[in-house]
Amino acid sequence: MARNIGSRYTAHQILGRGSAGTVWAGEGPEGPVAIKLLREDLASDQELVGRFVQERTALLGLDHPRIVGVRDLVVDGNDLALVMDLVRGTDLRTRLDRERRLAPQAAVAIIADVADALAVAHAAGIVHRDVKPENILLDMEGPLGPAGSHPALLTDFGVAKLIDTPRRTRASRIIGTPDYLAPEIVEGLPPRAAVDIYALATVLYELLAGFTPFGGGHPGAVLRRHVTETVVPLPGIPDELWQLINQCLAKAPASRLRASEVGARLRELQPMLAGMPPLDVDEPDAEPQAEPYEDETPAAPGEVRRRGAVPLVPGAAPADSNRDTHTSMRVPAPDELAGGARGTARAPRTPGQRRPGSARHKSDTVRKRRIVLGVAGVVVAAALGVGGWLAASGGDSEVSPRDSQQSVPAEP
């Protein structure tokens, strides 16, 4: 059912829903648009509306081929909406769901495009704060790049900042998506441009490996890993590419590259990645799911929880998609962050290999121990049987004392 958004736009079809609001395909004076209509409770927050209007000039000024342009911001009664370009394609999360991981050259081409978008935003003083596959759109109508990759565009600028107002979130809370949060955010520091670089490197790692370097399990465990653990190298990629990823995942924000440097260096590496197939690694075993994290809603029976944001493109997700744009979490206390193991993160495995400490690895270890103990038990039983036979014979056998005193070596 169509509805008017302000006096200039008409929304025709719901593309998706998220925690921040609903995305519609619509029409405006200049043609098709995507309209992100924020929730009514957000629209009724006068402080947020004020911030929304203040951000208008900056968001409208973000003009770059790799940025989904914001055409207008609408404040009309209970309607609070961002009007954006409508991209004909899909989001990067949907492609990952289909392919699991990408060829290195294609992954690098996509991230280089997003780095260009971030360079423009950072130069304008805007931090995205929510870089992740759901917010990276692939333009299926654009020219193909290296390894057949479609042009990538970054969307949802300003949404994280609009939601993260002083009245809506306290200093003791985190707004973001756990897998992509920079450690300084976890520690409660204000977000700077370097948080986008950390998230971008996390996405690149995910495109190559099929999983994020610090994800898996309870959100609190994910946050702790960002602060206390170091990333594990990915096997099978050039050292130059790994060094770039590693530097962008540095715990110290000042040690990370700038967005413009990331884009330039990735394009320099593209020729050496030509023809390289997707990596053949298995995801580390997931940790057991703990209790819901404070205000997290428990999953319904059979429900599969997915992280991420609503795509702004037709057909990328069902209309009733339940992907969250952001997750609100408590900032872990210093003792909680210090409680984690200070080592490397979950290591990727070659296919079929068990991760040390995983449930399946422990199961294999227990099975091996049972086999060893079973063999030892047979040997001991046999020895006891010999001793019993000797006792029953009254010592008349010709077995020498030395033979009868032999002991069974203990199994390690």
C-alpha positions in Angstrom: 0.0 0.0 0.0 1.4 3.4 -1.0 2.0 6.1 1.5 3.2 9.7 1.2 6.5 10.7 2.9 6.4 14.4 3.3 5.0 16.4 0.3 7.6 15.2 -2.3 7.9 11.4 -2.0 5.6 8.3 -2.2 6.6 5.0 -0.8 5.3 2.0 -2.7 6.9 -1.2 -1.5 8.6 -2.4 1.7 12.1 -3.7 1.0 13.0 -4.6 4.6 12.7 -3.8 8.3 15.3 -3.3 10.9 15.6 -2.1 14.5 15.9 1.5 13.3 13.0 1.5 10.9 11.6 0.4 7.6 13.1 0.7 4.1 10.7 1.4 1.2 11.1 1.7 -2.5 9.5 4.9 -3.6 9.3 7.7 -6.1 10.3 11.3 -5.9 10.5 14.3 -8.2 13.7 13.0 -9.8 12.7 9.3 -10.0 13.0 6.1 -8.0 14.4 6.4 -4.5 15.0 4.3 -1.4 13.3 5.8 1.7 14.5 4.8 5.2 11.5 5.6 7.5 12.7 5.7 11.1 10.6 4.2 13.9 7.8 6.4 15.4 9.4 6.5 18.8 12.6 7.9 17.2 10.5 10.4 15.3 8.9 11.6 18.5 12.2 12.2 20.2 12.7 16.0 19.8 16.4 15.9 20.6 16.9 13.3 17.9 14.9 15.3 15.4 17.1 18.3 16.2 20.3 16.2 15.6 18.7 14.9 12.4 18.2 18.4 11.1 21.8 19.4 12.1 23.2 16.4 10.2 21.3 17.3 7.1 23.9 19.5 5.4 26.8 17.1 6.1 24.9 14.0 4.8 23.6 15.8 1.7 27.2 16.9 1.0 28.5 13.3 0.8 28.8 13.0 -3.0 30.9 10.2 -4.4 30.3 7.3 -6.8 31.0 4.8 -4.0 28.5 6.3 -1.5 24.8 5.7 -1.6 23.8 9.4 -1.8 21.4 10.9 0.7 19.0 13.1 -1.4 16.8 14.5 1.3 15.9 14.3 5.0 12.2 14.5 5.7 10.7 15.7 9.0 6.9 15.7 8.7 4.7 15.1 11.7 5.5 11.6 12.9 7.6 10.8 9.8 11.4 11.0 10.0 13.0 9.6 6.9 16.2 9.5 4.9 15.7 9.6 1.2 18.5 7.9 -0.7 19.5 6.7 -4.1 18.0 3.3 -5.0 20.7 0.8 -5.9 19.8 -1.9 -8.3 21.5 -5.0 -7.0 22.1 -6.7 -3.7 24.0 -6.3 -0.4 27.3 -7.9 0.4 25.7 -10.0 3.2 23.4 -11.7 0.7 26.3 -12.5 -1.6 28.3 -13.9 1.4 25.3 -16.0 2.4 25.3 -17.5 -1.1 29.0 -17.9 -1.8 30.4 -18.1 1.8 33.7 -16.5 0.8 35.0 -14.6 -2.3 38.1 -14.9 -4.4 40.8 -12.6 -3.0 40.9 -10.3 -6.0 37.2 -9.8 -5.9 37.2 -9.2 -2.1 40.0 -6.7 -2.4 38.2 -4.8 -5.2 35.1 -4.5 -3.1 36.9 -3.3 0.0 39.0 -0.8 -2.1 35.7 0.8 -3.3 34.4 1.1 0.3 37.8 2.6 1.4 37.3 5.3 -1.2 33.9 6.0 0.2 35.3 6.2 3.7 38.1 8.5 2.6 35.5 11.1 1.3 33.4 10.8 4.5 36.4 11.1 6.8 37.6 14.2 5.0 34.2 15.7 5.6 34.4 14.9 9.3 31.8 12.1 9.2 32.5 8.7 10.8 30.2 5.9 9.5 30.4 3.8 12.7 28.6 0.7 11.3 30.7 -0.6 8.4 29.6 -4.2 7.7 28.4 -6.4 4.8 24.8 -5.4 5.3 25.7 -1.7 4.6 27.7 -2.4 1.5 25.6 -2.6 -1.7 26.7 -4.2 -5.0 25.5 -2.3 -8.0 24.5 -5.0 -10.5 24.0 -2.5 -13.3 27.5 -1.1 -12.9 30.6 -2.1 -14.9 32.4 -5.3 -13.8 35.7 -4.9 -12.0 38.5 -7.3 -11.2 37.4 -11.0 -10.9 34.0 -10.0 -12.1 33.2 -7.9 -9.0 30.4 -5.4 -9.1 30.9 -1.8 -7.9 30.5 -1.5 -4.2 28.7 1.4 -2.5 28.6 2.2 1.2 25.2 3.2 2.7 23.5 4.1 6.0 25.8 7.1 6.8 24.5 9.0 9.8 22.1 6.3 11.1 24.4 5.1 14.0 25.1 8.7 15.1 21.4 9.6 15.0 20.4 6.7 17.1 23.3 7.1 19.6 22.0 10.3 21.3 22.8 11.1 24.9 19.1 10.6 25.9 18.8 7.2 24.2 22.1 5.7 25.3 24.2 6.2 28.4 28.0 6.3 28.5 27.8 2.8 29.9 26.3 1.4 26.7 27.6 0.5 23.3 25.8 1.0 20.0 27.1 -1.2 17.2 27.3 -4.7 15.7 29.6 -6.8 17.9 31.7 -8.5 15.3 32.9 -5.2 13.7 33.4 -3.0 16.8 36.8 -1.5 17.3 38.4 -2.2 20.7 38.4 1.5 21.7 34.6 1.5 21.3 34.4 -1.5 23.6 36.5 0.4 26.1 34.1 3.3 26.0 36.1 5.8 24.0 34.5 8.2 21.4 34.4 6.9 17.9 36.9 8.4 15.5 37.7 7.6 11.8 39.9 4.7 12.9 36.9 2.7 14.0 35.7 2.5 10.4 39.1 1.2 9.3 39.0 -1.6 11.9 35.5 -2.6 10.8 36.6 -2.4 7.1 39.5 -4.8 7.8 37.1 -7.1 9.6 34.9 -7.2 6.6 37.8 -8.0 4.3 38.9 -10.8 6.6 35.3 -12.1 6.5 35.2 -12.0 2.7 38.4 -14.0 2.5 37.7 -16.5 5.3 34.0 -16.8 5.5 33.9 -15.7 9.1 35.0 -12.7 11.2 38.2 -12.8 13.2 36.7 -12.2 16.6 33.1 -13.3 16.2 31.3 -16.4 17.5 29.4 -17.2 20.7 28.1 -14.7 23.3 28.3 -11.0 22.4 30.2 -10.4 25.7 32.9 -12.9 24.6 33.1 -11.2 21.2 33.7 -7.8 22.8 36.4 -9.2 25.1 38.2 -10.8 22.1 38.4 -7.4 20.3 40.3 -6.0 23.3 42.4 -8.9 24.5 43.1 -11.2 21.5 45.3 -10.8 18.4 44.1 -11.8 15.0 45.3 -15.1 13.5 46.9 -15.1 10.1 44.9 -16.4 7.2 46.8 -19.2 5.3 47.1 -18.9 1.6 47.2 -15.1 1.0 50.2 -13.0 0.1 52.2 -11.6 3.0 51.6 -8.0 1.8 47.8 -8.5 2.0 48.0 -10.0 5.4 50.2 -7.2 6.7 47.7 -4.7 5.6 44.8 -6.5 7.3 46.9 -6.9 10.4 47.8 -3.3 10.6 44.2 -2.2 10.1 43.2 -4.5 13.0 45.7 -3.0 15.3 44.4 -2.4 18.9 45.9 1.1 18.9 43.8 3.4 16.6 46.9 5.5 15.7 48.6 2.4 14.3 45.9 1.8 11.6 46.1 3.1 8.1 43.9 5.9 6.8 41.1 5.1 4.4 42.9 6.6 1.4 46.0 4.5 2.1 43.9 1.4 2.4 42.3 2.0 -1.0 45.6 2.7 -2.7 47.5 -0.2 -1.3 44.7 -2.7 -2.1 44.7 -1.6 -5.7 48.4 -2.1 -5.8 47.9 -5.7 -4.6 45.2 -6.7 -7.1 47.5 -7.9 -9.9 49.2 -10.5 -7.7 45.8 -11.9 -6.7 44.6 -12.5 -10.2 43.3 -16.1 -10.7 43.6 -17.0 -7.0 40.6 -19.1 -5.9 38.7 -18.6 -2.7 40.6 -19.8 0.4 40.1 -23.3 1.6 39.7 -22.9 5.3 37.1 -24.0 7.8 35.5 -21.8 10.4 36.7 -22.3 14.0 34.2 -24.2 16.1 31.6 -21.9 17.6 31.6 -21.5 21.4 28.6 -22.7 23.2 25.8 -20.1 23.3 25.6 -18.6 26.7 22.6 -16.9 28.3 21.1 -13.8 26.5 23.3 -10.7 27.0 21.4 -8.4 29.4 18.7 -6.8 27.3 19.1 -9.3 24.4 15.8 -11.0 23.5 16.2 -14.8 23.7 15.9 -16.6 20.3 12.7 -18.5 19.7 12.9 -22.2 19.2 14.3 -22.9 15.8 15.1 -19.2 15.1 18.4 -18.4 13.4 19.8 -15.1 14.6 21.5 -13.0 12.0 23.4 -9.9 12.7 23.3 -6.9 10.4 21.2 -4.2 8.8 18.3 -3.9 6.4 19.5 -3.7 2.8 18.4 -0.8 0.7 17.9 -2.7 -2.5 15.0 -4.6 -4.0 15.0 -8.4 -3.4 17.9 -8.5 -1.0 15.9 -9.7 1.9 12.2 -10.6 2.6 9.9 -7.8 3.6 9.7 -9.1 7.1 13.5 -9.3 7.6 14.4 -9.2 11.3 18.0 -8.0 10.8 19.0 -5.5 13.4 20.7 -2.3 12.4 22.4 -2.0 15.7 22.8 -3.9 19.0 22.7 -2.0 22.3 25.1 -3.6 24.8 26.5 -2.9 28.2 30.1 -1.7 28.2 32.1 -4.5 29.9 33.8 -3.6 33.1 37.7 -3.6 33.1 37.8 -6.8 35.1 35.5 -8.5 32.6 37.8 -7.5 29.7 40.9 -8.6 31.6 39.3 -11.9 32.3 39.7 -13.3 28.8 42.7 -15.2 27.6 45.3 -12.8 26.3 46.4 -14.7 23.2 45.4 -15.2 19.6 41.8 -15.3 18.4 40.1 -18.4 17.1 42.4 -19.9 14.5 41.0 -20.9 11.0 41.6 -24.5 10.3 42.3 -26.5 7.2 39.3 -28.6 6.2 38.8 -31.6 8.5 41.2 -30.3 11.2 39.9 -29.9 14.7 40.5 -26.7 16.6 42.4 -27.3 19.9 40.1 -26.8 22.8 36.9 -27.2 20.7 34.2 -29.6 21.7 35.0 -31.9 18.8 38.7 -31.7 19.5 38.0 -32.7 23.2 35.7 -35.4 22.0 38.5 -36.8 19.8 40.9 -36.5 22.7 38.6 -38.4 25.1 38.1 -41.1 22.5 41.8 -41.6 22.1 42.3 -41.7 25.9 39.5 -44.3 26.1 41.3 -46.4 23.5 44.6 -46.1 25.3 43.0 -46.9 28.7 41.2 -49.8 27.1 44.4 -51.3 25.8 46.1 -50.8 29.1 43.2 -52.5 30.9 43.6 -55.5 28.6 47.3 -55.7 29.3 46.8 -55.4 33.1 44.0 -58.0 33.0 46.3 -60.3 31.2 49.1 -59.8 33.7 46.7 -60.4 36.6 45.6 -63.6 34.9 49.2 -64.8 34.6 49.8 -64.0 38.3 46.7 -65.9 39.3 47.7 -68.9 37.3 51.1 -68.9 39.0 49.5 -68.7 42.4 47.2 -71.6 41.6 50.1 -73.7 40.4 51.7 -73.4 43.8 55.0 -72.1 42.3 55.8 -75.4 40.6 56.1 -73.9 37.2 59.4 -73.4 35.5 58.8 -69.7 35.1 61.7 -67.8 36.6 61.2 -65.3 39.4 62.4 -62.6 37.1 59.7 -63.4 34.5 57.0 -63.4 37.1 58.0 -60.0 38.5 57.8 -58.1 35.1 55.6 -55.0 35.4 53.3 -53.5 32.8 54.6 -50.1 31.9 52.2 -47.3 32.8 50.5 -45.6 29.9 51.2 -41.9 29.6 
